[in-house]
């Protein structure tokens, strides 16, 4: 058995920040199911939104966030995050993050502007902010004597008082699968933090890394935590459609520079959906593409920028040009096959302003949590800010609690299971899940589609529960089990919202309600 004062599950920005803020006072264990850089944080390109300039105000950032959230942001949580933004950025600068500088700026750093923001407030490190931040913090984490990093450890389930037959509703740690030895280890901890990211891999097309299987959300649900707003999944309209593309985004700037969306026969379709055509907001473009694909039974649509010169394309889009060329697509001569793709999970584990969940000593931070910040749609570059602010809040709360000795924890018991005879079951179920979630619970929804998905989810859950009960676990089985739980939560949430708002668009309920409420699911 491993023992720590604090166990952090996940190595994205939230997890690394928490580890560093606790390590001077706590023995910290940080587990990640792959390598430290494999999470979504390092993929973040844009930057971090924060009020840093004299030309900006907290009220303005709060208002922009609330507008993007379509009436469902929690104003107290939103103001809390916005008002702690500068402090969070100052901390990153002190750690040595190489943000892009600008001598003409009143703060000495370059601030950019993104969709939904009424002014420049995005601090960034060129066009790879997440990677720059992660690399900086990882170096610090690996050097700290009080932090133990365990790569290749896949969390199985939380260990709670309820599961141990105790009267208290507390978390005492977790079971984790060592993916190298295939052994399950018991990890005891006074405090456990879920920083496991979102659940984008529940969909056929996603911009997320392979690690985004909703593990924290599923474990928290099984442990008795409420889950909120899972119907709000943000989709990016143009992800490269190619078997070897690995979730490669085609920037919205391609449309900004004259890119035209077309059907396979060359017909332009966006003017039929919105007068702004290709320059409409991303949710409208994503819905239009989805509509055309469903109507025509298409695998993808095409984004054509071939009317621009090779020189123009190589100057403005060097990465896109070279990546497509490597895959056999010359964008100066032919259109780019694209599909919308799941991008961000706006809902998650219900957590308060100190990142505490419904289970004592269990915290949730980052994309895995529902803090009230994002509402029905996330404002660009608020996600990394949320990670930083709530990691700090959780650290302060944890450091204010006196450490106590917990009960002895049982080892993982797999004495009554056998080795699986056929792994094809997992692969088949994984493919089936991602296909029907894409077809029935995607960008545009109907009651009939959602009910079909719910029926299939229940069948899959039964199969997976039986498989889990009878065979030794594997990381593939654990991820599939968690994804099916997330799919169930998304479908339940979507069925319970009888309106269209933000990222949830229902043909059966196309209007917005006058008095919206968050969707909160409670375990039975």
C-alpha positions in Angstrom: 0.0 0.0 0.0 1.1 3.5 -0.8 0.4 6.4 1.6 0.4 10.1 1.1 -1.0 13.2 2.9 -2.6 14.2 -0.4 -3.3 12.2 -3.5 -3.8 14.1 -6.8 -5.3 12.1 -9.7 -4.4 13.9 -12.9 -1.3 15.8 -14.2 -2.9 18.7 -16.1 -2.5 22.4 -15.0 -4.9 21.9 -12.0 -3.1 18.9 -10.7 0.4 20.3 -11.1 -0.5 23.6 -9.5 -2.1 21.9 -6.5 1.0 19.6 -6.1 3.3 22.6 -6.0 1.1 24.6 -3.6 0.9 21.7 -1.1 4.3 20.1 -1.3 6.1 22.4 1.2 3.8 21.1 3.9 2.4 17.8 2.7 3.7 14.5 1.3 2.0 14.5 -2.1 1.4 11.6 -4.5 0.5 12.6 -8.1 -0.7 9.8 -10.4 -1.3 10.0 -14.1 -2.5 7.2 -16.3 0.0 8.0 -19.1 2.9 10.5 -19.0 2.9 13.9 -17.3 2.4 15.8 -20.6 -0.4 13.7 -22.0 -3.4 15.6 -20.7 -5.4 18.3 -22.4 -3.7 21.2 -20.7 -0.6 20.9 -22.8 -2.7 21.0 -26.0 -4.2 24.4 -25.1 -3.1 26.9 -27.8 -4.7 30.2 -27.1 -3.8 31.4 -23.6 -5.2 32.4 -20.2 -7.9 35.0 -19.8 -7.3 37.4 -16.9 -7.8 41.1 -16.0 -4.1 42.3 -16.2 -4.3 45.7 -18.0 -5.5 49.1 -16.7 -7.7 49.1 -19.8 -9.7 46.1 -18.4 -12.0 45.5 -15.5 -13.3 42.6 -13.5 -16.8 43.6 -14.3 -16.1 43.5 -18.0 -14.5 40.0 -17.8 -17.4 38.8 -15.6 -20.0 40.1 -18.0 -18.3 38.5 -21.0 -18.2 35.2 -19.2 -21.9 35.4 -18.1 -22.9 36.3 -21.7 -21.1 33.4 -23.2 -22.7 31.1 -20.5 -26.1 32.0 -21.8 -27.7 32.7 -18.4 -26.4 29.7 -16.5 -23.1 30.9 -15.0 -23.1 31.2 -11.2 -22.3 34.9 -10.7 -20.6 34.4 -7.3 -18.3 31.7 -8.7 -17.6 33.7 -11.9 -16.6 36.8 -9.9 -14.4 34.7 -7.6 -12.5 33.3 -10.6 -12.2 36.6 -12.4 -11.0 38.5 -9.3 -8.3 35.9 -8.6 -7.0 35.9 -12.2 -4.2 38.4 -11.8 -2.9 36.5 -8.7 -2.9 33.3 -10.7 -0.9 34.8 -13.6 1.6 36.4 -11.2 2.2 33.0 -9.7 2.9 31.4 -13.1 5.2 34.3 -14.0 7.1 33.7 -10.7 7.4 30.0 -11.7 9.2 31.1 -14.9 6.5 30.6 -17.5 7.8 32.3 -20.7 4.7 34.4 -21.7 5.1 36.4 -24.9 6.4 39.9 -24.0 5.5 43.2 -25.5 7.4 46.4 -24.6 4.6 48.6 -25.8 2.1 47.0 -23.4 1.3 48.6 -20.0 2.1 45.3 -18.4 5.1 44.3 -20.5 3.3 41.2 -21.9 1.4 40.8 -25.1 -2.4 40.4 -24.6 -4.5 39.0 -27.5 -8.3 39.0 -27.9 -10.5 36.0 -28.7 -14.1 35.4 -29.5 -16.6 36.6 -26.9 -14.1 39.0 -25.2 -14.8 42.7 -25.5 -11.1 43.6 -25.2 -7.6 42.2 -25.1 -7.0 40.1 -22.0 -5.5 36.8 -23.1 -1.9 36.3 -21.9 -0.1 33.7 -23.9 3.1 32.0 -24.8 3.1 32.3 -28.7 0.5 29.8 -29.9 1.4 27.0 -27.5 0.5 28.4 -24.1 -0.6 25.1 -22.5 2.6 23.3 -23.4 4.8 26.1 -22.1 3.0 26.3 -18.8 3.0 22.5 -18.4 6.7 22.1 -19.2 7.6 24.8 -16.7 5.6 23.3 -13.8 6.6 19.7 -14.6 10.3 20.7 -14.1 9.4 22.1 -10.6 7.2 19.1 -9.7 10.0 16.6 -10.6 12.5 18.4 -8.5 10.4 18.7 -5.3 11.4 16.1 -2.7 7.9 15.9 -1.2 6.2 15.0 -4.5 6.0 11.4 -5.7 5.0 11.2 -9.4 3.6 7.8 -10.6 3.2 7.7 -14.4 1.2 4.9 -15.9 -1.2 4.5 -13.0 -4.9 4.4 -14.0 -7.3 5.1 -11.1 -9.9 2.4 -10.6 -12.2 3.7 -7.9 -12.3 5.9 -4.9 -12.1 4.4 -1.4 -14.9 5.9 0.7 -16.3 5.4 4.2 -19.5 4.1 2.7 -17.6 1.4 0.7 -15.7 0.4 3.9 -18.9 0.1 5.9 -18.1 3.1 8.0 -20.7 5.7 9.1 -18.8 8.7 7.7 -19.0 10.0 4.2 -15.3 10.5 3.6 -12.8 9.7 1.0 -9.7 7.8 2.2 -7.8 7.4 -1.1 -8.2 5.3 -4.3 -7.3 2.0 -6.0 -5.1 2.4 -9.0 -4.0 0.0 -11.7 -0.2 -0.1 -12.4 -0.5 -0.4 -16.2 3.1 -1.9 -16.4 2.6 -4.7 -13.9 -1.2 -5.0 -14.2 -1.4 -5.0 -10.4 -3.9 -2.9 -8.5 -2.4 -0.9 -5.7 -4.1 0.7 -2.7 -3.3 4.4 -2.2 -4.2 5.9 1.1 -4.5 9.7 1.6 -6.0 12.2 3.9 -7.2 14.3 0.9 -7.9 13.2 -2.6 -8.2 15.5 -5.6 -9.8 14.7 -8.9 -8.1 16.6 -11.7 -8.8 14.2 -14.5 -10.1 16.4 -17.2 -13.1 16.0 -19.5 -14.9 13.2 -21.4 -14.4 14.2 -25.0 -13.5 10.6 -26.0 -17.1 9.6 -25.5 -17.6 11.0 -29.0 -16.4 9.6 -32.4 -14.7 12.9 -33.2 -12.9 15.0 -30.6 -10.1 17.4 -30.3 -9.2 15.9 -26.9 -6.2 13.6 -26.2 -6.8 9.9 -25.7 -6.8 10.4 -21.9 -10.1 12.3 -21.8 -12.3 9.5 -20.8 -14.2 11.2 -17.9 -12.6 9.0 -15.2 -13.0 11.5 -12.4 -16.6 12.3 -13.2 -17.5 8.6 -13.3 -15.6 7.8 -10.0 -17.2 10.7 -8.2 -20.7 9.6 -9.4 -20.0 6.1 -8.1 -18.8 7.6 -4.8 -22.1 9.5 -4.3 -21.3 13.0 -5.7 -23.8 15.1 -7.6 -23.0 15.8 -11.3 -24.2 19.0 -13.1 -24.7 20.4 -16.6 -23.4 17.4 -18.5 -25.6 18.2 -21.5 -23.3 21.2 -22.4 -20.5 19.7 -24.5 -18.6 22.3 -26.6 -17.9 21.3 -30.2 -15.3 22.8 -32.5 -16.7 23.1 -36.0 -13.6 22.1 -38.1 -11.4 19.1 -37.1 -9.4 17.5 -39.9 -11.2 14.3 -41.1 -8.4 11.8 -41.7 -7.7 8.3 -40.2 -4.1 9.4 -39.2 -4.9 13.0 -38.2 -5.2 12.4 -34.4 -7.6 15.2 -33.6 -5.9 17.9 -35.6 -7.8 21.2 -35.6 -8.2 23.4 -38.7 -8.1 26.9 -37.2 -11.1 29.2 -37.4 -8.7 31.7 -39.0 -8.9 29.6 -42.2 -12.5 30.7 -42.6 -11.5 34.2 -41.5 -9.2 34.3 -44.5 -11.8 33.3 -47.0 -12.2 29.5 -46.5 -15.5 28.2 -48.0 -17.4 25.2 -46.6 -18.7 22.9 -49.3 -20.5 19.6 -49.8 -18.8 16.8 -51.6 -20.3 18.0 -54.9 -18.8 21.5 -54.4 -22.0 23.2 -53.3 -21.5 26.0 -50.7 -24.0 25.6 -47.9 -23.3 28.1 -45.1 -25.3 31.0 -46.6 -28.4 28.8 -46.3 -27.9 28.6 -42.5 -26.8 32.1 -41.5 -26.3 35.4 -43.2 -22.8 35.6 -41.8 -22.0 32.3 -43.7 -18.6 30.9 -42.8 -18.0 33.7 -40.3 -20.9 32.9 -38.1 -20.1 31.9 -34.4 -18.6 28.4 -34.0 -21.8 26.8 -32.5 -23.8 27.9 -35.5 -21.2 26.7 -38.0 -20.9 23.4 -36.1 -24.7 22.9 -36.2 -24.8 23.7 -39.9 -22.1 21.1 -40.7 -23.9 18.6 -38.5 -27.2 19.2 -40.3 -25.7 18.8 -43.8 -23.8 15.6 -42.7 -27.0 14.0 -41.3 -29.2 15.2 -44.2 -26.8 13.7 -46.8 -25.5 10.8 -44.8 -22.0 12.3 -45.2 -18.8 11.3 -43.4 -17.5 14.9 -43.6 -17.7 18.2 -45.4 -14.9 20.2 -47.1 -13.2 23.5 -46.3 -11.8 25.1 -49.4 -9.0 27.7 -49.2 -7.4 26.7 -52.5 -8.2 30.1 -54.1 -5.4 31.6 -52.0 -1.8 31.3 -53.3 0.7 28.8 -51.9 2.8 31.7 -50.6 -0.2 33.1 -48.7 -1.1 29.7 -47.2 2.5 28.9 -46.1 2.9 32.3 -44.5 -0.5 32.4 -42.7 -1.0 28.6 -42.0 2.4 26.9 -42.0 1.4 24.2 -39.6 -1.9 23.4 -41.2 -0.3 23.4 -44.7 2.6 21.1 -43.8 0.4 18.7 -41.7 -2.2 18.3 -44.4 0.6 17.9 -47.0 2.1 15.0 -45.0 -1.3 13.4 -45.0 -1.6 13.8 -48.8 -3.8 16.9 -48.9 -2.4 19.9 -50.8 -4.7 22.7 -49.5 -3.5 25.0 -52.3 -5.1 22.7 -54.8 -7.9 20.7 -53.0 -10.3 21.3 -50.1 -9.7 20.0 -46.6 -12.1 17.3 -45.3 -13.5 18.4 -41.9 -16.0 17.4 -39.2 -17.1 19.1 -36.0 -15.5 17.5 -32.9 -16.2 17.4 -29.2 -13.9 20.0 -27.5 -14.8 20.8 -23.9 -17.0 19.3 -21.1 -18.7 22.3 -19.4 -20.4 20.3 -16.7 -18.9 17.9 -14.2 -18.6 17.1 -10.5 -20.4 19.7 -8.3 -17.8 21.6 -6.3 -17.9 24.7 -4.2 -15.6 27.7 -4.1 -13.0 25.7 -2.3 -13.3 22.9 -4.8 -14.9 20.6 -2.2 -17.3 17.9 -3.4 -20.3 16.2 -1.7 -17.8 13.6 -0.2 -15.7 14.8 2.6 -11.9 15.1 1.9 -12.6 14.7 -1.9 -12.0 17.7 -4.2 -12.5 18.3 -7.9 -10.7 20.9 -10.0 -10.4 21.8 -13.7 -12.5 20.4 -16.5 -13.7 17.5 -14.4 -15.5 19.9 -12.0 -18.6 21.9 -12.3 -17.7 25.2 -10.5 -20.5 27.3 -12.0 -18.1 29.3 -14.1 -18.9 28.0 -17.6 -22.7 27.9 -17.6 -24.2 26.7 -20.9 -21.1 27.6 -22.9 -17.4 28.2 -22.0 -15.8 31.6 -22.8 -12.5 31.2 -24.7 -9.4 30.9 -22.5 -11.3 30.7 -19.2 -10.5 27.0 -18.8 -6.8 27.3 -17.7 -7.8 30.2 -15.5 -10.3 28.0 -13.7 -7.6 25.3 -13.2 -5.3 27.8 -11.5 -7.8 29.6 -9.3 -9.5 26.5 -7.9 -6.3 24.6 -7.4 -5.2 27.5 -5.2 -8.5 27.5 -3.4 -8.3 23.7 -2.8 -4.7 24.1 -1.5 -5.7 26.7 1.0 -8.6 24.6 2.3 -6.5 21.5 2.6 -3.6 23.3 4.4 -6.1 24.6 6.9 -7.2 21.0 8.0 -5.2 19.1 10.6 -3.9 15.8 9.3 -5.3 12.7 11.0 -4.6 9.0 10.8 -7.2 7.2 8.7 -8.4 3.6 9.0 -6.4 0.7 7.5 -7.6 0.1 4.0 -8.2 -3.3 2.4 -6.1 -4.5 -0.5 -7.8 -4.9 -3.9 -9.5 -8.4 -4.1 -9.4 -10.0 -7.5 -9.4 -13.6 -6.2 -12.8 -14.4 -7.7 -12.2 -13.2 -11.3 -10.4 -14.8 -14.3 -8.5 -13.5 -17.3 -10.7 -12.4 -20.1 -10.9 -14.8 -23.0 -11.9 -12.2 -25.6 -10.8 -8.5 -25.6 -12.8 -7.9 -28.8 -15.8 -7.2 -26.6 -14.2 -4.0 -25.2 -13.1 -2.8 -28.6 -16.5 -3.4 -30.1 -18.4 -1.7 -27.3 -16.0 1.3 -27.3 -16.6 1.8 -31.1 -20.4 1.3 -30.7 -20.5 3.9 -27.9 -18.6 6.6 -29.7 -20.7 6.1 -32.9 -24.1 6.3 -31.3 -23.1 9.2 -29.1 -22.0 11.1 -32.2 -25.2 10.2 -34.1 -27.8 10.7 -31.4 -26.3 13.0 -28.7 -24.2 15.3 -30.8 -24.6 18.9 -31.8 -28.3 18.8 -32.7 -30.6 16.6 -30.5 -34.1 15.3 -30.5 -36.1 13.3 -27.9 -36.2 10.3 -30.2 -32.4 10.3 -30.7 -31.7 10.7 -27.0 -34.1 7.9 -26.1 -32.3 5.6 -28.7 -29.0 6.5 -27.1 -30.3 5.9 -23.6 -31.5 2.4 -24.6 -28.1 1.6 -26.0 -26.3 3.0 -23.0 -28.3 0.7 -20.7 -27.5 -2.3 -22.8 -23.7 -1.4 -22.8 -23.7 -0.8 -19.1 -25.2 -4.2 -18.4 -22.5 -5.9 -20.6 -19.7 -3.9 -19.1 -20.8 -4.5 -15.5 -20.9 -8.2 -16.1 -17.5 -8.1 -17.8 -16.1 -6.0 -14.9 -17.4 -8.4 -12.3 -16.0 -11.6 -13.9 -12.6 -10.7 -15.4 -9.3 -9.0 -14.4 -9.4 -5.3 -15.2 -7.4 -3.5 -17.8 -7.0 0.2 -18.6 -9.1 -0.2 -21.7 -12.0 -1.8 -19.6 -11.7 0.9 -17.0 -11.8 3.7 -19.6 -14.8 2.1 -21.4 -16.6 1.7 -18.0 -16.1 5.4 -17.2 -17.0 6.5 -20.7 -20.3 4.7 -20.6 -21.1 6.3 -17.2 -20.3 9.7 -18.7 -22.5 8.9 -21.7 -25.4 8.0 -19.4 -24.9 11.3 -17.5 -24.9 13.3 -20.7 -28.0 11.6 -22.0 -29.9 12.0 -18.7 -29.0 15.7 -18.5 -30.0 16.3 -22.1 -33.3 14.6 -21.7 -34.1 16.7 -18.6 -33.5 20.1 -20.3 -36.6 21.1 -22.1 -35.2 24.1 -24.0 -32.3 25.0 -26.3 -29.6 27.0 -24.6 -25.9 27.5 -25.2 -24.4 24.3 -26.3 -27.6 22.2 -26.0 -29.8 22.5 -29.1 -33.0 20.5 -29.2 -35.3 20.4 -32.2 -38.2 19.4 -29.8 -37.6 22.4 -27.6 -36.1 25.2 -29.8 -37.0 28.1 -27.5 -35.2 29.3 -24.3 -36.9 29.2 -21.0 -37.4 32.4 -19.1 -35.9 31.1 -15.8 -33.1 28.6 -16.5 -31.6 26.3 -13.9 -28.5 24.1 -13.9 -29.2 20.4 -14.5 -28.1 18.6 -11.3 -28.1 14.8 -11.1 -28.0 13.0 -7.8 -26.9 9.3 -7.4 -29.5 7.0 -6.1 
